[in-house]
């Protein structure tokens, strides 16, 4: 049996297995699909209003498209299974592009890594909107050099579904020398989406997802929430976990929490800007795309996670794209962070959905698992920033660029 055939068999086994686990595990790992994606899409299809257009929405407007597309498969076994089929189909397209003829060791290893990561993270990576953006982000990243217009267009489309691929788009703009193509591809897609939303009468709600995110509280899984989580574990008066009905999330509260909430968005922006500035300096000094893009992309994505007051478990899907690209380009240098990524994914699975009930009851063992997971994320961010700072540069490239 060929190497490619084995990979595709593994692809099918992993996706079917993870999809079935969603029905078997506790704490509703598929909850967002039938609690929010299906009602939102049915509302639009029934003509009762379109989220992101007729009303403000927590997601960018293009996010509604995959939610509606999933209805094409509902005849098989309902909307939840249809969503799993849609995500699997998107993964299959990106997987085919990644594997090719399975002759490249880097691509072969990257494909296996992606499958192991999907398994380690569990159903939350499949039954969330992020599952649609990951294959777009991965394919877009792999096409940045050979087909920069197409690569940036895919990253832009993913960004209009969930904001996080903007980190990869920023890394591309810094690391790819054909910056006009990166800007052009992203601009074309963005202009098309904006034009459709405005034409449909949704101009006032076009950027509603920005303000909705800025107004959110501290989600229990976010790294910044650790102080209040452990106060709740210790049963200190004034600190506890509560359910936010409007956003369908569990959050923490305690003394001076409003001040921390207010500072987190500016801090996130500052952290992302600092990482981007470091990457821009390295690009200016002549760092190559192969050396610069994977660590810069991973650092920006991790900054989005570590400094985010929203720490949903599906956010861990974000790290797989830069890790796979790193393995494809330089597997010997990237196996250690890739291994750490699998550990973090496994701990995330252990927290949600396996021990999430205990976490919401502020039980110490569940809080410990989450704290270790978040500490490893911080450590990974520190590692990749240091690696970025130590990237070898080629001053002669910079000097040549300055010649008249």
C-alpha positions, -999 to +999 in steps of 0.1 A: +000+000+000+013+034-009+023+061+016-005+083+003-031+056+006-022+050+042-025+087+050-060+089+035-071+059+054-058+075+086-076+107+076-109+089+073-104+070+106-095+101+125-123+122+113-150+095+117-136+087+152-135+123+164-170+129+149-184+099+168-167+110+200-187+142+199-218+122+205-203+101+232-185+125+255-199+147+283-204+184+285-218+189+250-187+192+228-210+197+198-232+223+217-223+253+196-235+235+164-270+228+175-274+256+200-262+285+179-250+276+144-283+259+134-307+285+149-287+314+133-286+297+099-323+287+100-332+323+110-315+335+079-329+309+056-364+315+069-362+352+063-364+361+100-332+383+100-296+378+092-270+380+120-242+403+111-265+422+087-298+430+103-284+427+138-250+429+155-231+397+158-202+382+177-186+368+145-175+385+112-203+384+086-188+357+064-191+332+093-227+327+084-218+312+050-205+278+063-234+276+088-258+279+059-238+256+036-240+228+062-277+225+055-268+209+022-260+178+041-288+178+067-307+152+047-281+126+058-286+127+096-295+162+107-275+194+111-249+183+136-237+154+114-240+178+084-216+202+101-191+174+107-193+164+071-187+200+060-156+204+082-143+170+071-147+181+034-128+213+040-101+194+058-099+169+029-093+197+004-065+212+025-051+177+033-050+168-004-031+200-011-007+193+018+000+157+009+002+160-028+018+127-040+033+121-006+069+122-019+080+151+003+091+139+037+082+173+052+047+173+038+042+136+048+053+144+083+031+175+084+001+155+073+006+129+100+011+157+126-022+173+116-041+140+120-025+134+154-033+169+165-070+165+155-071+133+175-054+149+206-077+179+206-109+159+202-144+169+190-141+206+199-118+211+169-144+196+146-176+210+160-167+246+161-165+274+135-127+273+139-127+239+122-136+257+090-109+283+093-080+259+100-079+242+065-083+276+049-054+290+070-032+260+063-037+260+025-033+298+024+000+296+043+014+269+020+005+289-011+020+322+001+052+318-019+041+301-050+006+317-053+006+347-030-026+362-044-045+329-038-028+323-004-037+358+009-072+355-005-078+323+015-063+339+047-086+369+042-116+347+037-108+328+069-103+361+088-139+372+078-151+339+094-130+341+126-106+369+133-076+348+143-062+342+107-055+379+106-024+369+126-012+347+097-021+374+072+000+399+092+029+374+093+026+369+055+026+407+049+059+409+068+076+378+056+066+375+019+085+398-004+057+401-029+037+423-005+016+438-032+002+404-040-005+397-003-023+431+000-041+426-033-055+391-026-067+402+009-082+434-005-101+418-032-118+393-009-124+419+018-139+443-007-162+417-020-175+407+014-179+443+025-198+451-007-223+423-002-229+432+035-234+469+026-256+461-003-277+439+020-282+469+043-257+457+070-232+486+070-241+495+106-233+460+118-203+452+096-178+455+124-201+446+152-180+416+161-152+440+172-172+458+198-189+426+209-156+410+216-142+441+234-171+441+258-167+405+269-158+394+304-130+370+315-138+335+302-129+308+327-104+290+303-084+321+295-049+323+309-056+357+325-085+342+344-062+320+366-062+344+395-099+345+398-103+308+391-081+299+420-099+323+442-130+305+433-113+271+440-103+284+474-139+296+480-128+332+487-159+354+489-165+376+459-149+353+433-169+327+414-177+312+381-209+322+364-228+316+331-231+344+306-264+337+288-259+362+261-226+348+249-232+311+260-199+310+279-187+306+315-168+335+330-151+344+362-154+374+384-138+389+415-123+421+429-112+447+403-123+424+375-137+453+355-103+471+354-086+439+342-113+434+315-108+470+303-070+466+300-069+432+283-079+443+248-052+471+247-027+447+261-036+421+234-031+448+207+002+458+223+015+423+224+006+415+188+021+448+177+054+441+196+057+406+180+049+420+145+075+448+150+101+422+159+092+402+128+093+433+106+128+441+120+140+406+111+125+409+076+141+443+071+174+427+081+170+401+054+155+370+072+141+346+046+104+336+043+113+300+053+131+311+084+107+339+094+071+330+085+066+299+107+079+314+140+063+348+134+029+332+125+031+310+156+041+339+178+013+361+166-013+333+170+000+325+205-002+362+214-038+361+203-044+332+227-023+341+257-034+377+260-070+370+251-097+373+277-117+347+258-100+313+261-124+289+244-109+254+240-113+255+202-087+283+201-061+256+203-069+247+167-052+279+157-017+267+165-017+237+141-014+257+109+020+274+117+033+242+133+025+221+102+041+248+080+072+247+103+074+209+100+070+211+062+098+236+059+123+225+086+112+194+104+144+190+125+140+225+140+103+222+146+097+188+161+101+201+197+075+228+195+053+205+175+055+179+203+046+206+229+017+215+207+004+179+209+008+180+247-012+213+249-039+198+226-042+167+248-045+188+280-071+209+263-091+177+255-086+167+292-101+200+303-129+202+277-149+181+275-136+155+299-133+174+332-152+206+323-180+198+348-154+197+376-139+230+363-172+248+365-176+235+401-142+250+408-127+216+417-089+218+423-079+189+400-097+204+370-083+238+377-048+223+379-051+207+345-062+240+330-035+260+347-008+236+334-022+239+299-022+277+301+014+277+316+026+257+286+010+281+262+028+310+279+061+289+277+055+282+240+050+319+233+082+328+252+101+301+233+089+312+199+096+349+206+131+341+217+135+320+186+122+349+165+147+373+182+176+349+174+167+343+138+198+346+116+197+376+092+215+385+060+226+421+063+239+420+027+203+416+015+193+447+035+222+467+022+215+456-014+180+468-011+192+502-001+215+506-031+203+533-056 
